[in-house]
Amino acid sequence: MNQKEIKELIEVLVEKDVAEFELERGDIKIRLKRAQTAGVGASVVYAPPAAQPVSLPIATPAPAPVAAAPAAESEEGICTVKSPIVGTFYEAPSPGAPPFVKQGDSVALGQVLCIVEAMKLMNEIESEAAGQIVKILVSNGQPVEYGQPLFKIRTK
């Protein structure tokens, strides 16, 4: 992979607003990660076989100001819990175990509602409001996207 291909890859990732990306081709590994603060560039680490990583600063435009979407939106006493990551939704801590919550259950603030698995890591998703589960919007084992609604909770 030459420098021109790396620049094209970076341009696509910036255009698509990808925060982190990793690519392995044989014995070449490239990892791109954008800084979270506005105005700071991402860095590229290119590691050819038996060589030390080289860090190349990449200038990226500051992201346009966007109102941060809250993880839970309230509309008439209903809180929507959304997936904070892309992964696979699991309603229980292990196969055959009872689900964390069912429709109609009362939940407390910070109570575990489900697990979203991403890259073999199990991420517990917690309730962002105390109330009652009105609706579970995804089924067990279903892939979920970032920001996808998972639960509707009627707040107390």
Short mmCIF file of the C-alpha atoms (twelve columns), coordinates in Angstrom:
data_MODEL
# 
_entry.id   MODEL 
# 
loop_
_atom_site.group_PDB 
_atom_site.id 
_atom_site.type_symbol 
_atom_site.label_atom_id 
_atom_site.label_alt_id 
_atom_site.label_comp_id 
_atom_site.label_asym_id 
_atom_site.label_seq_id 
_atom_site.Cartn_x 
_atom_site.Cartn_y 
_atom_site.Cartn_z 
_atom_site.pdbx_PDB_model_num 
ATOM 1   C CA . MET A 1   0.000   0.000   0.000  1 
ATOM 2   C CA . ASN A 2   1.540   3.276   -1.093 1 
ATOM 3   C CA . GLN A 3   1.167   6.756   0.324  1 
ATOM 4   C CA . LYS A 4   -1.392  7.785   -2.325 1 
ATOM 5   C CA . GLU A 5   -3.684  4.876   -1.380 1 
ATOM 6   C CA . ILE A 6   -3.360  5.789   2.302  1 
ATOM 7   C CA . LYS A 7   -4.312  9.421   1.561  1 
ATOM 8   C CA . GLU A 8   -7.359  8.272   -0.439 1 
ATOM 9   C CA . LEU A 9   -8.386  5.977   2.421  1 
ATOM 10  C CA . ILE A 10  -8.060  8.837   4.911  1 
ATOM 11  C CA . GLU A 11  -10.161 11.128  2.696  1 
ATOM 12  C CA . VAL A 12  -12.953 8.540   2.522  1 
ATOM 13  C CA . LEU A 13  -12.861 7.996   6.294  1 
ATOM 14  C CA . VAL A 14  -12.977 11.752  6.968  1 
ATOM 15  C CA . GLU A 15  -15.829 12.153  4.482  1 
ATOM 16  C CA . LYS A 16  -17.797 9.337   6.168  1 
ATOM 17  C CA . ASP A 17  -16.876 10.683  9.646  1 
ATOM 18  C CA . VAL A 18  -15.288 7.406   10.776 1 
ATOM 19  C CA . ALA A 19  -13.542 7.834   14.139 1 
ATOM 20  C CA . GLU A 20  -11.375 4.717   14.085 1 
ATOM 21  C CA . PHE A 21  -10.331 2.233   11.377 1 
ATOM 22  C CA . GLU A 22  -7.907  -0.683  11.188 1 
ATOM 23  C CA . LEU A 23  -6.759  -2.615  8.110  1 
ATOM 24  C CA . GLU A 24  -4.479  -5.645  7.841  1 
ATOM 25  C CA . ARG A 25  -3.168  -6.958  4.540  1 
ATOM 26  C CA . GLY A 26  -0.701  -9.766  4.969  1 
ATOM 27  C CA . ASP A 27  2.123   -8.368  7.065  1 
ATOM 28  C CA . ILE A 28  1.063   -4.708  6.664  1 
ATOM 29  C CA . LYS A 29  -1.152  -3.183  9.326  1 
ATOM 30  C CA . ILE A 30  -2.672  0.316   9.191  1 
ATOM 31  C CA . ARG A 31  -4.627  1.896   12.028 1 
ATOM 32  C CA . LEU A 32  -6.336  5.293   11.700 1 
ATOM 33  C CA . LYS A 33  -7.843  7.092   14.675 1 
ATOM 34  C CA . ARG A 34  -9.280  10.596  14.657 1 
ATOM 35  C CA . ALA A 35  -8.845  12.804  17.690 1 
ATOM 36  C CA . GLN A 36  -12.085 13.748  19.451 1 
ATOM 37  C CA . THR A 37  -11.270 17.424  19.989 1 
ATOM 38  C CA . ALA A 38  -12.130 19.818  17.181 1 
ATOM 39  C CA . GLY A 39  -9.242  21.020  15.042 1 
ATOM 40  C CA . VAL A 40  -6.841  18.241  15.999 1 
ATOM 41  C CA . GLY A 41  -5.852  15.856  13.218 1 
ATOM 42  C CA . ALA A 42  -5.858  12.104  13.123 1 
ATOM 43  C CA . SER A 43  -2.703  10.061  12.999 1 
ATOM 44  C CA . VAL A 44  -1.692  7.189   10.756 1 
ATOM 45  C CA . VAL A 45  0.583   4.406   11.854 1 
ATOM 46  C CA . TYR A 46  2.090   2.432   8.987  1 
ATOM 47  C CA . ALA A 47  3.994   -0.657  10.094 1 
ATOM 48  C CA . PRO A 48  5.869   -2.471  7.314  1 
ATOM 49  C CA . PRO A 49  7.386   -5.851  8.226  1 
ATOM 50  C CA . ALA A 50  10.265  -5.657  10.733 1 
ATOM 51  C CA . ALA A 51  10.141  -1.851  10.879 1 
ATOM 52  C CA . GLN A 52  9.231   0.657   13.551 1 
ATOM 53  C CA . PRO A 53  5.813   2.369   13.192 1 
ATOM 54  C CA . VAL A 54  5.910   5.746   11.498 1 
ATOM 55  C CA . SER A 55  3.391   8.352   12.597 1 
ATOM 56  C CA . LEU A 56  2.162   10.778  9.957  1 
ATOM 57  C CA . PRO A 57  0.018   13.731  11.076 1 
ATOM 58  C CA . ILE A 58  -3.039  14.179  8.900  1 
ATOM 59  C CA . ALA A 59  -4.909  17.464  8.781  1 
ATOM 60  C CA . THR A 60  -8.640  16.938  9.041  1 
ATOM 61  C CA . PRO A 61  -11.262 19.642  8.970  1 
ATOM 62  C CA . ALA A 62  -12.981 20.345  12.250 1 
ATOM 63  C CA . PRO A 63  -16.340 18.581  12.354 1 
ATOM 64  C CA . ALA A 64  -19.348 20.780  11.805 1 
ATOM 65  C CA . PRO A 65  -21.070 21.685  15.069 1 
ATOM 66  C CA . VAL A 66  -23.863 19.223  15.645 1 
ATOM 67  C CA . ALA A 67  -26.197 19.080  18.596 1 
ATOM 68  C CA . ALA A 68  -25.257 15.926  20.507 1 
ATOM 69  C CA . ALA A 69  -28.055 13.401  20.379 1 
ATOM 70  C CA . PRO A 70  -28.859 12.327  23.924 1 
ATOM 71  C CA . ALA A 71  -28.865 8.591   24.590 1 
ATOM 72  C CA . ALA A 72  -32.355 8.907   25.972 1 
ATOM 73  C CA . GLU A 73  -34.936 11.225  24.446 1 
ATOM 74  C CA . SER A 74  -38.005 12.191  26.379 1 
ATOM 75  C CA . GLU A 75  -41.372 12.649  24.693 1 
ATOM 76  C CA . GLU A 76  -44.404 12.806  26.943 1 
ATOM 77  C CA . GLY A 77  -42.827 10.812  29.763 1 
ATOM 78  C CA . ILE A 78  -41.260 8.189   27.463 1 
ATOM 79  C CA . CYS A 79  -37.488 7.712   27.542 1 
ATOM 80  C CA . THR A 80  -35.893 5.981   24.534 1 
ATOM 81  C CA . VAL A 81  -32.701 4.076   25.363 1 
ATOM 82  C CA . LYS A 82  -30.457 3.897   22.293 1 
ATOM 83  C CA . SER A 83  -27.474 1.718   21.476 1 
ATOM 84  C CA . PRO A 84  -24.224 3.590   22.130 1 
ATOM 85  C CA . ILE A 85  -22.311 1.232   19.790 1 
ATOM 86  C CA . VAL A 86  -22.680 -1.063  16.797 1 
ATOM 87  C CA . GLY A 87  -22.940 -4.705  17.810 1 
ATOM 88  C CA . THR A 88  -25.236 -7.613  18.621 1 
ATOM 89  C CA . PHE A 89  -28.098 -7.223  21.115 1 
ATOM 90  C CA . TYR A 90  -28.441 -9.834  23.868 1 
ATOM 91  C CA . GLU A 91  -31.333 -9.763  26.321 1 
ATOM 92  C CA . ALA A 92  -29.661 -12.073 28.878 1 
ATOM 93  C CA . PRO A 93  -26.178 -12.420 30.406 1 
ATOM 94  C CA . SER A 94  -25.766 -15.922 28.907 1 
ATOM 95  C CA . PRO A 95  -27.696 -18.379 26.738 1 
ATOM 96  C CA . GLY A 96  -30.479 -20.006 28.752 1 
ATOM 97  C CA . ALA A 97  -30.393 -17.333 31.477 1 
ATOM 98  C CA . PRO A 98  -33.484 -15.212 32.120 1 
ATOM 99  C CA . PRO A 99  -33.519 -11.824 30.343 1 
ATOM 100 C CA . PHE A 100 -32.320 -8.742  32.217 1 
ATOM 101 C CA . VAL A 101 -35.754 -7.111  31.733 1 
ATOM 102 C CA . LYS A 102 -39.105 -7.906  30.138 1 
ATOM 103 C CA . GLN A 103 -41.860 -5.641  28.881 1 
ATOM 104 C CA . GLY A 104 -43.800 -4.308  31.872 1 
ATOM 105 C CA . ASP A 105 -40.865 -4.607  34.322 1 
ATOM 106 C CA . SER A 106 -39.988 -1.677  36.581 1 
ATOM 107 C CA . VAL A 107 -36.390 -0.503  36.236 1 
ATOM 108 C CA . ALA A 108 -34.160 1.739   38.309 1 
ATOM 109 C CA . LEU A 109 -31.736 4.346   37.030 1 
ATOM 110 C CA . GLY A 110 -28.480 2.559   36.111 1 
ATOM 111 C CA . GLN A 111 -30.034 -0.929  36.042 1 
ATOM 112 C CA . VAL A 112 -28.612 -3.223  33.325 1 
ATOM 113 C CA . LEU A 113 -31.144 -3.643  30.510 1 
ATOM 114 C CA . CYS A 114 -29.178 -5.720  28.001 1 
ATOM 115 C CA . ILE A 115 -25.764 -6.456  26.550 1 
ATOM 116 C CA . VAL A 116 -24.454 -5.242  23.201 1 
ATOM 117 C CA . GLU A 117 -21.521 -7.336  22.025 1 
ATOM 118 C CA . ALA A 118 -18.942 -5.559  19.896 1 
ATOM 119 C CA . MET A 119 -15.708 -7.248  18.816 1 
ATOM 120 C CA . LYS A 120 -16.037 -9.996  21.465 1 
ATOM 121 C CA . LEU A 121 -16.546 -7.405  24.232 1 
ATOM 122 C CA . MET A 122 -19.790 -7.542  26.191 1 
ATOM 123 C CA . ASN A 123 -21.027 -3.995  26.893 1 
ATOM 124 C CA . GLU A 124 -23.762 -3.667  29.505 1 
ATOM 125 C CA . ILE A 125 -26.380 -1.086  28.547 1 
ATOM 126 C CA . GLU A 126 -27.902 0.609   31.581 1 
ATOM 127 C CA . SER A 127 -31.224 2.349   32.072 1 
ATOM 128 C CA . GLU A 128 -30.990 6.108   31.866 1 
ATOM 129 C CA . ALA A 129 -34.261 6.634   33.703 1 
ATOM 130 C CA . ALA A 130 -36.294 4.993   36.431 1 
ATOM 131 C CA . GLY A 131 -39.653 3.742   35.228 1 
ATOM 132 C CA . GLN A 132 -41.409 0.886   33.479 1 
ATOM 133 C CA . ILE A 133 -40.365 -0.921  30.273 1 
ATOM 134 C CA . VAL A 134 -43.081 -0.035  27.755 1 
ATOM 135 C CA . LYS A 135 -41.518 -1.723  24.729 1 
ATOM 136 C CA . ILE A 136 -38.413 -3.705  23.784 1 
ATOM 137 C CA . LEU A 137 -37.643 -2.638  20.212 1 
ATOM 138 C CA . VAL A 138 -35.120 -5.337  19.207 1 
ATOM 139 C CA . SER A 139 -34.981 -9.105  19.517 1 
ATOM 140 C CA . ASN A 140 -32.307 -11.325 21.030 1 
ATOM 141 C CA . GLY A 141 -29.289 -11.837 18.754 1 
ATOM 142 C CA . GLN A 142 -30.262 -8.992  16.429 1 
ATOM 143 C CA . PRO A 143 -27.502 -6.730  15.065 1 
ATOM 144 C CA . VAL A 144 -27.917 -3.109  16.206 1 
ATOM 145 C CA . GLU A 145 -26.505 0.166   14.892 1 
ATOM 146 C CA . TYR A 146 -25.139 3.167   16.749 1 
ATOM 147 C CA . GLY A 147 -28.059 5.290   17.960 1 
ATOM 148 C CA . GLN A 148 -30.663 2.596   17.237 1 
ATOM 149 C CA . PRO A 149 -33.537 2.664   19.760 1 
ATOM 150 C CA . LEU A 150 -33.503 -0.422  22.031 1 
ATOM 151 C CA . PHE A 151 -36.084 0.269   24.760 1 
ATOM 152 C CA . LYS A 152 -38.941 2.639   25.538 1 
ATOM 153 C CA . ILE A 153 -39.302 3.405   29.254 1 
ATOM 154 C CA . ARG A 154 -42.213 5.295   30.818 1 
ATOM 155 C CA . THR A 155 -40.501 7.514   33.384 1 
ATOM 156 C CA . LYS A 156 -41.751 7.930   36.933 1 
# 
